[in-house]
Amino acid sequence: MGRLPFLALVGALFLLSGCAARAVDFQSADLAQGKQLFVKNCGGCHALADAATLGTVGPSLDNAFRAARTPAGGGFEDSTFFQITLDQMRLAAPPMPHFDTGPQKLSEDQLVDVAAYVASVAGKPVQPVGQQATGTSGGSTTAP
């Protein structure tokens, strides 16, 4: 079962790697808000070490992105992980909630903040709090 989410991610990475025209500017995303929104809206289902979430309904985002960050896995950049995460939130398939309606509704800026946060940390070693960069985004992690 663990290989299925990985294979789906790798397939999505290949499809999205040529879709730069759809890219959203995420350099100004608020990573601190993205982390808060992730914990509140996503952490119940997804495990992510940096956010200290242990959800088991959806895939572990660390496990899903770790291999694709390596040269053997394609060496994909944060911008690719950002776009994949944003697309998954925009086009959510059950059991993932739709973020465009209902109590879990998030604005486009909030979706960008969450996707940028996930892209900046998923599959990477967790940095000790004192070593995390604050960057221009106001977040506690390095910007993608």
C-alpha positions in Angstrom: 0.0 0.0 0.0 2.9 2.4 0.7 4.2 2.0 -2.9 0.9 3.1 -4.4 0.9 6.7 -3.1 4.6 6.9 -4.2 3.9 5.7 -7.7 0.9 8.1 -8.0 3.2 11.0 -6.8 5.9 10.1 -9.3 3.3 9.9 -12.1 2.0 13.3 -11.1 5.5 14.7 -10.9 6.2 13.7 -14.5 2.9 15.1 -15.7 3.4 18.4 -13.9 7.1 18.9 -14.7 6.1 20.3 -18.1 3.3 22.5 -16.9 5.3 25.6 -15.9 2.7 27.9 -17.6 0.2 27.0 -14.9 2.6 27.9 -12.1 1.5 30.3 -9.4 4.0 32.8 -7.8 4.6 31.3 -4.3 7.6 33.3 -3.4 5.5 35.7 -1.3 3.6 33.0 0.5 3.2 33.2 4.2 4.8 30.0 5.4 3.9 30.6 9.1 0.2 30.9 8.1 0.6 27.9 5.8 1.9 25.8 8.7 -1.0 26.8 10.9 -3.5 26.1 8.2 -1.9 22.8 7.4 -2.0 21.7 11.1 -5.7 22.8 11.4 -7.0 21.5 8.0 -4.6 18.8 6.8 -2.7 17.4 9.8 -5.6 15.2 10.9 -5.1 13.1 7.7 -1.5 13.7 6.7 1.7 13.0 8.6 4.3 15.8 8.2 7.3 15.9 10.6 7.8 19.7 10.5 4.2 20.2 11.5 4.3 17.4 14.1 1.2 15.9 12.6 0.6 12.1 12.5 -2.5 11.7 10.3 -3.0 8.3 8.7 -5.9 8.7 6.4 -3.9 10.3 3.6 -0.3 9.6 2.7 2.6 10.8 4.8 3.8 13.9 2.8 7.4 13.3 4.0 7.3 9.8 2.6 5.6 10.8 -0.6 8.1 13.6 -1.4 11.4 12.3 0.1 12.5 10.0 -2.8 11.5 12.5 -5.5 13.8 15.1 -3.9 16.8 12.8 -4.4 18.8 12.7 -7.7 17.7 9.1 -8.2 14.1 10.1 -7.8 14.3 12.9 -10.2 15.7 15.7 -8.0 12.5 17.7 -8.3 12.5 21.3 -6.9 10.2 22.9 -4.4 8.3 24.6 -7.2 7.2 21.2 -8.5 6.1 20.0 -5.0 4.3 23.3 -4.6 2.3 22.9 -7.8 1.4 19.3 -7.0 0.2 20.2 -3.5 -1.8 23.1 -4.8 -3.4 21.0 -7.5 -4.3 18.3 -5.0 -6.1 20.8 -2.8 -7.9 22.4 -5.7 -9.0 19.1 -7.3 -9.5 17.1 -4.1 -10.7 13.6 -4.5 -12.4 11.8 -1.6 -11.7 11.3 1.2 -9.9 14.6 0.9 -12.2 17.6 1.6 -13.0 20.2 -1.0 -11.5 23.5 0.1 -13.7 25.7 -2.1 -16.9 25.2 0.0 -18.2 24.5 3.4 -16.5 24.9 6.8 -13.1 23.9 5.4 -13.2 26.6 2.7 -9.9 28.3 2.2 -9.1 31.3 0.0 -6.7 31.1 -2.9 -4.1 32.9 -0.9 -4.5 30.4 2.0 -4.2 27.5 -0.5 -1.0 29.0 -1.8 0.3 29.4 1.8 -0.4 25.8 2.6 1.1 24.5 -0.6 4.2 26.7 -0.2 4.7 25.5 3.4 4.3 21.8 2.4 6.7 22.2 -0.5 9.3 23.9 1.7 9.4 21.1 4.3 7.9 17.8 3.1 10.5 15.1 2.7 13.3 17.2 4.2 14.9 16.7 7.5 13.3 18.8 10.3 15.4 21.8 11.2 15.9 22.6 14.9 13.9 25.7 15.8 17.0 27.8 16.3 18.3 27.0 12.8 15.1 27.7 10.9 15.3 30.6 8.5 12.5 33.2 8.7 13.0 34.6 5.2 10.8 37.3 3.7 7.7 35.2 3.9 7.3 35.6 7.7 7.4 31.8 8.0 9.5 29.7 10.3 10.9 27.6 7.5 13.0 28.3 4.5 10.9 29.5 1.5 10.6 27.2 -1.5 
